[in-house]
């Protein structure tokens, strides 16, 4: 049989870059023997990735869906970390994998990255209130369908498109849905997460830590080092031909602890004060409209779901597959200072 071909998108990003470096040092012979290529924007990054021993394909944007579909047809497995919000490119990748199966008879697999804001409520605006905890053994596909019927959300729209396109074309799809990710990544480009660094930057701007509303809503968290081992575990099982959840049951959570948003803001306040980067360890509340204005698009929905919502998940199925996260709550509490120090180096 010819060499297994793996395409990784989003390799310049926090998750994708960390997945890449993990796969390149994987002890699994199935991964070592596979050809790994990355899809990136901009030729200036080519040397960084070639030095890692991977093939590099350059493109302009995820909107090039015809190109993406054709490219996808050359691969057995695609790990998509480029964007959880770009529905059309995810569909193009899955369709391309279907084209490959039609052409070669080989059974492809699509591993997609998403986040638990897709299952979050909206306690600040009161648009949608819920207190449940979801396990990845539950019917999360049906749950997301019901939530999308209530209110469309682009990331959830993409999740559902992955489910449906895979089912329609008989392409196996598995979604790894992460909560708040913390810790410094290991990729060649971006090594910082999104949520905590974003709140740190706002704290530096305001001169104090902030929280949206009362900060009592809860999310889960996972260290980037633990998250990428779940990607590796799923990939190795796929390459070995072992059972991996796919289709309507193909969603895996990844959590190791739980926090409130006030916990995050207090952690930022304490770290910033200790480092002498904030004059106070006070946390002040901001309104949802004010927080929405932090971004150019000013979406209250996106800001609330990502920074002020409840999104409680349990990685029951992931652990049953053999996922064994190693990081502890000590690592979680230490992450605020790590991120603060990294961000401070970039602030002029």
C-alpha positions as CSV (number, residue, x, y, z in Angstrom):
1,X,0.0,0.0,0.0
2,X,1.2,3.5,-0.8
3,X,2.3,5.9,2.0
4,X,-0.5,7.4,4.0
5,X,-0.9,11.1,3.3
6,X,-2.0,13.6,6.0
7,X,-2.9,17.2,5.5
8,X,-2.8,19.6,8.4
9,X,-4.5,23.0,8.0
10,X,-3.9,25.9,10.4
11,X,-0.3,24.9,11.1
12,X,0.7,28.6,11.8
13,X,-1.9,28.7,14.6
14,X,-1.8,27.9,18.2
15,X,-3.6,24.5,18.0
16,X,-2.3,23.5,14.6
17,X,1.3,24.3,15.2
18,X,1.2,22.4,18.5
19,X,-0.4,19.4,16.8
20,X,2.3,19.5,14.2
21,X,5.2,19.5,16.5
22,X,3.5,16.7,18.5
23,X,3.0,14.5,15.5
24,X,6.6,15.1,14.3
25,X,7.9,13.7,17.6
26,X,5.3,11.0,17.9
27,X,6.5,7.5,18.9
28,X,3.8,5.9,16.8
29,X,5.3,4.2,13.8
30,X,2.1,4.8,11.9
31,X,2.6,8.6,12.2
32,X,6.4,8.4,11.6
33,X,5.8,6.5,8.3
34,X,3.1,8.9,7.0
35,X,3.6,11.9,4.8
36,X,2.5,15.1,6.6
37,X,1.8,18.2,4.6
38,X,0.7,21.6,5.8
39,X,-1.5,24.2,4.1
40,X,-0.5,27.7,5.0
41,X,-0.9,31.3,3.8
42,X,2.1,33.2,2.6
43,X,5.4,31.8,1.1
44,X,7.5,33.6,3.7
45,X,6.7,30.8,6.2
46,X,7.8,27.9,3.9
47,X,11.4,27.6,5.4
48,X,10.1,27.3,8.9
49,X,7.9,24.3,8.0
50,X,10.3,22.6,5.6
51,X,12.8,22.6,8.5
52,X,10.3,20.5,10.4
53,X,10.3,17.9,7.7
54,X,6.9,18.5,6.3
55,X,5.6,19.3,2.8
56,X,4.2,22.8,2.4
57,X,1.3,24.0,0.2
58,X,0.6,27.7,0.0
59,X,-2.8,29.2,-0.7
60,X,-4.4,32.6,-0.3
61,X,-7.5,32.0,1.8
62,X,-10.1,29.4,3.0
63,X,-12.5,31.0,0.4
64,X,-10.6,29.1,-2.3
65,X,-13.0,26.1,-1.9
66,X,-12.4,24.6,-5.4
67,X,-8.7,24.5,-4.8
68,X,-9.2,23.1,-1.3
69,X,-11.5,20.4,-2.6
70,X,-9.0,19.3,-5.2
71,X,-6.2,19.4,-2.7
72,X,-8.2,17.4,-0.2
73,X,-8.7,14.6,-2.8
74,X,-5.0,13.8,-2.5
75,X,-5.1,12.9,1.2
76,X,-6.2,10.1,3.4
77,X,-6.6,12.1,6.6
78,X,-7.2,15.8,7.1
79,X,-6.7,17.5,10.4
80,X,-8.5,20.9,10.2
81,X,-7.4,23.4,12.7
82,X,-7.5,26.4,10.3
83,X,-10.9,27.8,11.4
84,X,-13.9,26.5,13.3
85,X,-16.0,29.2,11.8
86,X,-15.4,28.7,8.1
87,X,-18.2,26.4,7.0
88,X,-17.5,26.3,3.3
89,X,-13.9,25.2,3.5
90,X,-14.8,22.4,5.9
91,X,-17.4,21.1,3.4
92,X,-14.8,21.4,0.6
93,X,-12.3,19.3,2.5
94,X,-14.8,16.6,3.3
95,X,-16.1,16.6,-0.3
96,X,-12.5,16.3,-1.5
97,X,-12.0,13.3,0.8
98,X,-15.1,11.7,-0.8
99,X,-13.5,12.3,-4.2
100,X,-10.4,10.4,-3.0
101,X,-12.4,7.5,-1.9
102,X,-14.3,7.4,-5.2
103,X,-11.0,7.5,-7.0
104,X,-8.9,5.1,-4.9
105,X,-11.2,3.1,-2.7
106,X,-9.3,4.2,0.3
107,X,-11.4,5.2,3.4
108,X,-10.5,8.8,4.4
109,X,-11.1,10.5,7.8
110,X,-11.7,14.1,8.6
111,X,-10.6,15.4,12.1
112,X,-12.1,18.9,12.8
113,X,-11.4,21.4,15.5
114,X,-14.2,23.2,17.3
115,X,-14.8,24.9,20.7
116,X,-17.4,24.6,23.4
117,X,-18.8,28.0,22.7
118,X,-21.0,25.9,20.3
119,X,-22.8,24.5,23.4
120,X,-22.7,27.6,25.5
121,X,-25.7,29.6,26.8
122,X,-26.1,33.4,27.0
123,X,-26.6,34.3,30.7
124,X,-25.7,38.0,30.4
125,X,-28.1,38.9,27.6
126,X,-30.6,36.2,28.7
127,X,-31.1,35.2,25.1
128,X,-30.7,31.5,26.1
129,X,-30.4,30.2,29.6
130,X,-29.3,26.6,30.5
131,X,-27.5,24.9,33.4
132,X,-26.8,21.4,31.9
133,X,-23.5,19.6,31.6
134,X,-23.0,17.7,28.4
135,X,-20.9,14.5,28.1
136,X,-19.5,13.5,24.7
137,X,-21.4,10.2,25.2
138,X,-24.7,12.3,24.9
139,X,-26.2,13.0,21.5
140,X,-24.4,16.3,21.0
141,X,-25.3,16.3,17.3
142,X,-29.0,16.5,18.1
143,X,-28.4,19.0,20.8
144,X,-26.5,21.3,18.5
145,X,-29.3,21.0,15.9
146,X,-31.8,22.1,18.5
147,X,-29.6,25.0,19.6
148,X,-29.0,26.1,16.0
149,X,-32.8,26.1,15.4
150,X,-33.1,28.5,18.3
151,X,-30.2,30.8,17.3
152,X,-27.6,30.4,14.5
153,X,-24.0,30.7,15.5
154,X,-21.3,30.3,12.9
155,X,-19.1,27.9,14.7
156,X,-22.0,25.6,15.5
157,X,-23.2,26.0,11.9
158,X,-19.8,24.6,10.8
159,X,-20.0,21.8,13.3
160,X,-23.4,20.7,11.9
161,X,-22.1,21.0,8.4
162,X,-19.2,18.7,9.3
163,X,-21.7,16.2,10.8
164,X,-24.1,16.3,7.9
165,X,-21.6,16.4,5.0
166,X,-19.8,13.4,6.4
167,X,-23.0,11.5,6.8
168,X,-24.3,12.4,3.4
169,X,-21.0,11.4,1.6
170,X,-20.2,8.5,3.9
171,X,-16.9,10.2,5.0
172,X,-15.9,9.5,8.6
173,X,-15.7,12.8,10.5
174,X,-14.6,13.4,14.1
175,X,-14.9,16.7,15.9
176,X,-12.6,17.5,18.8
177,X,-14.4,20.3,20.7
178,X,-12.1,22.1,23.1
179,X,-12.9,24.4,26.1
180,X,-10.6,27.2,27.2
181,X,-7.1,26.2,26.2
182,X,-4.2,27.4,28.3
183,X,-0.5,27.1,28.3
184,X,2.3,28.1,25.9
185,X,2.1,26.2,22.6
186,X,4.9,24.5,20.8
187,X,4.3,25.5,17.2
188,X,6.6,27.5,14.9
189,X,4.5,30.6,14.7
190,X,1.6,31.4,17.2
191,X,2.1,30.0,20.7
192,X,-0.6,31.9,22.5
193,X,-4.2,30.9,23.1
194,X,-7.2,33.2,22.5
195,X,-9.4,33.7,25.6
196,X,-6.9,34.4,28.4
197,X,-4.5,36.4,26.3
198,X,-7.3,38.5,25.0
199,X,-8.4,39.3,28.5
200,X,-4.8,40.1,29.5
201,X,-4.5,42.6,26.6
202,X,-7.7,44.3,27.8
203,X,-6.4,44.4,31.3
204,X,-3.2,46.1,30.1
205,X,-5.4,48.6,28.1
206,X,-7.7,49.4,31.0
207,X,-5.0,49.2,33.7
208,X,-7.0,46.6,35.6
209,X,-8.5,43.2,35.0
210,X,-12.1,43.1,33.7
211,X,-15.0,40.6,33.6
212,X,-18.2,40.7,31.6
213,X,-21.2,40.9,33.9
214,X,-20.8,39.2,37.2
215,X,-18.4,36.5,35.9
216,X,-20.2,33.6,37.6
217,X,-20.7,31.6,34.4
218,X,-18.6,28.4,34.1
219,X,-16.4,26.9,31.4
220,X,-13.9,24.1,31.4
221,X,-10.2,24.2,30.6
222,X,-7.4,22.0,29.1
223,X,-3.7,22.5,28.7
224,X,-2.6,22.7,25.1
225,X,-0.1,19.8,25.7
226,X,-3.0,17.6,26.8
227,X,-5.3,18.7,24.0
228,X,-2.8,17.8,21.3
229,X,-2.3,14.3,22.7
230,X,-6.0,13.8,22.0
231,X,-5.5,14.7,18.4
232,X,-2.5,12.3,18.3
233,X,-4.5,9.5,19.9
234,X,-7.4,9.9,17.4
235,X,-5.0,10.0,14.5
236,X,-3.1,6.9,15.5
237,X,-6.3,5.0,16.0
238,X,-7.4,6.1,12.5
239,X,-4.1,5.0,11.0
240,X,-4.2,1.7,12.7
241,X,-7.8,1.1,11.5
242,X,-9.1,1.0,15.1
243,X,-12.5,2.3,16.1
244,X,-12.9,6.0,16.5
245,X,-16.2,7.8,17.1
246,X,-17.4,9.3,13.8
247,X,-20.6,10.4,12.1
248,X,-23.5,11.4,14.4
249,X,-21.5,10.1,17.4
250,X,-18.2,11.7,16.2
251,X,-17.6,14.4,18.8
252,X,-15.1,14.4,21.6
253,X,-14.7,16.8,24.4
254,X,-11.4,17.6,26.1
255,X,-11.5,19.0,29.7
256,X,-9.4,18.6,32.8
257,X,-10.9,21.3,35.1
258,X,-13.6,24.0,35.5
259,X,-13.5,27.7,36.2
260,X,-15.7,30.7,36.3
261,X,-15.0,33.8,34.3
262,X,-14.4,35.6,37.5
263,X,-11.7,33.0,38.4
264,X,-10.0,33.9,35.1
265,X,-10.2,37.6,35.7
266,X,-8.9,37.3,39.3
267,X,-6.0,35.1,38.0
268,X,-5.1,37.8,35.5
269,X,-5.4,40.5,38.1
270,X,-3.1,38.6,40.5
271,X,-0.5,37.8,37.9
272,X,-0.5,41.3,36.5
273,X,-0.1,42.9,39.9
274,X,2.6,40.4,40.9
275,X,4.6,41.2,37.7
276,X,4.2,44.9,38.2
277,X,2.2,45.2,34.9
278,X,-1.0,46.2,36.6
279,X,-1.2,48.8,39.3
280,X,-4.0,47.0,41.1
281,X,-5.4,43.4,41.6
282,X,-8.9,44.8,41.3
283,X,-11.4,43.2,38.9
284,X,-14.0,45.5,37.4
285,X,-17.1,44.6,35.6
286,X,-17.8,45.7,32.0
287,X,-21.1,45.6,30.1
288,X,-21.6,43.2,27.2
289,X,-22.0,46.1,24.7
290,X,-18.7,47.5,25.9
291,X,-17.0,44.1,25.6
292,X,-18.4,43.5,22.2
293,X,-16.8,46.8,21.0
294,X,-13.4,45.3,21.7
295,X,-13.6,43.6,18.3
296,X,-14.1,45.3,15.0
297,X,-17.3,43.4,14.2
298,X,-18.8,44.3,17.6
299,X,-20.8,41.0,17.9
300,X,-22.4,40.7,21.3
301,X,-23.2,37.1,20.5
302,X,-19.6,36.1,19.8
303,X,-18.3,38.0,22.8
304,X,-20.8,36.5,25.2
305,X,-20.5,33.0,24.0
306,X,-16.7,33.1,24.1
307,X,-16.1,35.1,27.3
308,X,-19.2,35.2,29.5
309,X,-21.2,32.0,29.0
310,X,-21.7,28.6,30.6
311,X,-20.2,25.8,28.6
312,X,-19.9,22.7,30.8
313,X,-18.5,19.5,29.1
314,X,-17.2,16.1,30.2
315,X,-14.7,14.2,28.1
316,X,-16.1,10.8,29.1
317,X,-15.7,9.2,25.6
318,X,-12.3,10.7,25.1
319,X,-11.0,9.1,28.3
320,X,-12.6,5.8,27.3
321,X,-10.6,5.9,24.1
322,X,-7.4,6.2,26.2
323,X,-6.9,9.9,26.6
324,X,-4.8,10.5,29.7
325,X,-4.2,14.3,30.3
326,X,-1.3,15.0,32.6
327,X,-1.5,18.7,33.5
328,X,-3.0,19.7,36.9
329,X,-4.8,22.7,38.4
330,X,-1.3,23.9,39.5
331,X,-0.5,24.3,35.8
332,X,-3.8,26.1,35.3
333,X,-3.1,28.7,38.0
334,X,0.4,29.2,36.7
335,X,-0.7,29.9,33.1
336,X,-1.9,33.4,33.8
337,X,1.7,34.5,34.7
338,X,3.1,32.7,31.7
339,X,0.8,34.4,29.3
340,X,1.2,37.8,30.9
341,X,5.0,37.5,30.6
342,X,4.8,36.4,27.0
343,X,2.4,39.2,26.1
344,X,4.4,41.8,27.9
345,X,7.3,41.1,25.6
346,X,5.2,42.1,22.6
347,X,3.8,45.3,24.1
348,X,5.8,48.4,23.1
